[in-house]
Amino acid sequence: MSKQKEPLVDPVMLFRFSVPCLKSPRKWAPDGVKLPPKFQVPAFGELGGRLSYADFRIAYSEAGLFVDVSVRGKKESLWCRENRIEDSDGVLVWIDTRDTHTIHRASRFCHQFMFLPQGAGRGFEQPLAKMVEINRAREQPVVVSAEQLSVVSRVTADGYRMSAFIAADCLTGFDVTDHPRLGFNYAVIDRELGWQTFSLGREYPIREDPSLWGTLELQK
């Protein structure tokens, strides 16, 4: 039996994905925000044979963006460290408040946020949220401290559920009326399970090239 050849072109490269982002009346609470299934975002990376093991949901309001992520199927313990955030298990979210797909270097409207279900505090048991600079960016957005971001998590026997809130004042240029389309990408990162991505995988420069991101359409 002949071995099946890998496609010469990654099928995900043939599309630019745009998905609806529904408005939520919810407000951030001490235990976070739990979004129902209608807020789920697909993992189009599956089209390129990439893993899909997490449930990623996102919603918006004039106050900002809500993220709700569940990971299941783990057999190994989480590995998260505040001092090695980019090597940790967690979730990356990229937002471009101008939805510009014609630039390869990030503008001041482009943001990269990292959320960890553990890794902070004594014993590394507390969740962590941080805005991370985008490599090779032409400009950086307004600096956001970790204290301005909100995150809660609950670790389970085979994964975790994590909820996060990115306030509007943490997003340079965020305006749901005049700019209802956001450049968007996400990656759920796990040392055991690998990367689950919105579209293209980490073999592409998705962490620094906004032209490779998709679009969130804010639904009124």
Buried (B, 14 or more C-beta within 10 A) or exposed (E): EEEEEEEEEBEBBEEEBEBEBBEBEBEBEEEBBBBEEEBBBEBBBBBBEBBBBBBBBBBBBEBBBBBBBBBBEBEEEBBBBBEEBEEBBBBBBBBBBBBBBEBEBBBBBBBBBBBBBBBBEEEBEBBBBBBBEBEEBEEBBEEBEEEEBBBBBBBEEEBBBBBBBBBBEBBBBBEBEEBBBBBBBBBBBBBEBBBBBBBBBBEBEBBBBBBBBBBBBBEE
